[in-house]
Amino acid sequence: MTLVASIILVFLFSMNTGFIRLAPIDVFSTLLGGGTDQQHLILFDFRLPRIVLSVLIGAGLALSGAVIQGISRNALADPGILGINSGAGLAVLAYVALYPSTAGSPVYLLPLLAWAGAGLTALLVFALSYRRHSGLSPNRLLLTGIAVAAGISAVTLVLTLRITPEKYQFVATWMAGSIWGKDWSFVGAVLPFIVILAPFVIYKSQTLNVLNLGDSMAKGLGVRVSKEQLILLVAAVGLAGSCVAVSGSIGFVGLIAPHLARRLVGSRHQAALPVSALVGSLLVIAADMLARWILQPVEVPTGIVVAVLGAPYFLYLLVRSK
């Protein structure tokens, strides 16, 4: 309940944050149907879609990270570190670079492209990390993901050198983790992935609990390990890819949120997954609010704020890991 209350509180503060300030009384008046045309435009056409997207993106990335950590049994795994976000981003950026007009790009196609790019990257990372006799090695998975992510980043950099200055500005902002999808059509593009895949991975909580016991124990309990890992991987890739399509490269959410959730409610996925989603939503919506407020009138990319918060925590986990 504390997390839900915190999200609601930050949600309300976020509606009042921006280049043009709206007093709390004006916000409530506009929500109830009053307010001026300008206030209605600012709140309903600009701020609310972005705030709702922040909540969805945080939940999606956090759930994706929790699932990947569960199937790999690697506490340092998340979509960003394993290169999944980079693969999704490369697919989107390749399309943006080739499409005549970024503004005219079909919104609902972007999550599908991101899902395809993220899926190919995830399959590559897991294929290189998997061994028939020993299964997935957490250390091998992490190192492979870092190497693949570095390779994708190099390809992305080459791609940015071949685009126009106008598109380069968009790409640079996207790579920094800016929530660039700012109208209700982007919410509609991401929402189906969250509504379908989030309940599915929560439904698979018991399977994740069994997978955490190790491949041998899971097989002894009747779980088809490879099949379940693949199904859960597809779900995690769908969550991460759809979020990356409209948020750019926001890292560390999938790493931090599951860790904080396990500290709050323990390691059982029946509780840890929903709490991870709430923590992720709170983290992204708070970071986005700070990004719009901290250097007004200049807007800092949300990914930079998340990285400032997440990088020290990642180093802390790295030092503590055995």
Disulfide bonds with the S-S distance in Angstrom:
none
